Amino acid sequence: MSKKPVFLVLGAGAGIGGNVAKKFAKEGYHAVLARRSDEDGLNKLVGDIKQGGDEATGRLVNAIEDGAIEDLIADVEKNIGPIEVFLFNLGAQFGDRTLEETPLKLFEMGWRLTSLALFRVAKTLAPIMEARGGGKILVTSATSAMRGNAGQHAHAAAIGGRRLLCQSLNAELSVKGIHICHIYIDAPIEAPDTIGKLLGPELYQKLLEERGNGKDMLVIPEKVAETYYHIAHQHRSAWTSEVDIRPYSEQPWWNN
Ligand SMILES: NC(=O)c1ccc[n+]([C@@H]2O[C@H](COP(=O)([O-])OP(=O)(O)OC[C@H]3O[C@@H](n4cnc5c(N)ncnc54)[C@H](OP(=O)(O)O)[C@@H]3O)[C@@H](O)[C@H]2O)c1
C-alpha cells in the first residue's frame, strides 16, 4: 500500500496518459498506469517516473475484456490505495472510414472502448468514491465528441455518446462530491503510441516536422498535463465540467 493519494490512468501511452501520470506523480501522487499491450512501453513510462524519485506502478489490462476494468479498480484499491483521481484516456480513433468500410463489429468496438468502458468505471468506482466523500474522474476526448463528420461514424457515435454520459454522471454525482470533467482535445497530439501508429512511421515523422519540433502546432502532452492537474484540484465552488484544448495555430471546430 502507498501512503500517497492514488492517481489511476486507463490508457497510458507515451502521449496524454503517460504525461498526465508523470505530472500527478511529481505532485505527490502514486501514479498507476494501465495500458493494453505494450509491456516495454509501460515499463519505460513507469521507470522514468521512478527515476525522477516519484512513485508509479504499471498494469497491463485490456479494458474491453469482461471484468478487466472492475478487476483493475479492485486491485488498485486493495493493493495500492484509495483512488482519488481516475483518468479515462481511451479513445476509438480508427482513422477515416466510409460507411462501407465501417463494419458492424468496428462500430460496436468504438462504443465498448469509450461509452461502455466509462460506464463500467462509473458503476464500479463512483460508489467507492461516494462512500469516501468524493473523487475525480477526468475523461480525455476529441473533436468528434462535438460534431460528426465523413468517415467518423464509429468514432463520433461512440465518443459523442460518452460526452453525454459525462454530463449525466455529473448531474447525478457532483452533489455526492464526485467531479467529472470532459476534456476534449480539438487537434492532433504528439502521441507516438496512438496517432503515431495510426499514421505509420513516415507520415508521423512528416507531421512532426511540419507541425512539431518547436513549432507548437501539435498538442504537447506534457503541457496539457498541467491543465489536467489543475482541473483535479479546483475548488468545489468552481468546478469545470468541460474544457477544450488546441494549439494557437488551430481554428476551433465550430470555425472550420
Ligand atoms: N492522438 C491524438 O492525436 C488525439 C487527438 C485528439 C484527442 N485524442 C484523445 O486522446 C486520448 C488518448 O491520448 P493519446 O492519443 O495521447 O494516447 P496515449 O496516452 O499515448 O496512449 C493511449 C493508450 O491507450 C491504450 N489502450 C488502447 N486500447 C486499450 C484497451 N482496450 N485497454 C487498455 N488500454 C488501451 C494503448 O495502449 P497500448 O499501446 O499498450 O495498446 C495506448 O498506448 C483519447 O481519448 C483520444 O480520443 C487523441
The ligand as an ORCA input file, in Angstrom:
! r2SCAN-3c Opt
* xyz 0 1
  N      -3.620     11.296    -30.531
  C      -4.311     12.304    -30.992
  O      -3.922     12.974    -31.960
  C      -5.589     12.694    -30.304
  C      -6.263     13.860    -30.725
  C      -7.403     14.266    -30.049
  C      -7.855     13.523    -28.961
  N      -7.179     12.373    -28.573
  C      -7.678     11.638    -27.404
  O      -6.593     11.405    -26.511
  C      -6.783     10.169    -25.822
  C      -5.572      9.295    -25.983
  O      -4.416     10.027    -25.665
  P      -3.111      9.878    -26.567
  O      -3.514      9.862    -28.004
  O      -2.118     10.876    -26.121
  O      -2.648      8.378    -26.256
  P      -1.610      7.784    -25.194
  O      -1.906      8.250    -23.823
  O      -0.225      7.921    -25.696
  O      -1.961      6.213    -25.302
  C      -3.217      5.674    -25.090
  C      -3.024      4.204    -24.782
  O      -4.312      3.581    -24.637
  C      -4.060      2.206    -24.644
  N      -5.234      1.431    -24.992
  C      -5.864      1.341    -26.196
  N      -6.844      0.431    -26.144
  C      -6.820     -0.063    -24.875
  C      -7.576     -1.064    -24.198
  N      -8.534     -1.773    -24.837
  N      -7.290     -1.324    -22.898
  C      -6.305     -0.637    -22.256
  N      -5.546      0.300    -22.852
  C      -5.808      0.573    -24.153
  C      -2.943      1.967    -25.663
  O      -2.067      1.009    -25.069
  P      -1.116      0.013    -25.920
  O      -0.221      0.922    -26.733
  O      -0.381     -0.757    -24.856
  O      -2.006     -0.854    -26.776
  C      -2.333      3.367    -25.845
  O      -0.961      3.370    -25.705
  C      -8.044      9.538    -26.410
  O      -9.136      9.828    -25.585
  C      -8.196     10.248    -27.755
  O      -9.528     10.308    -28.201
  C      -6.078     11.958    -29.212
*
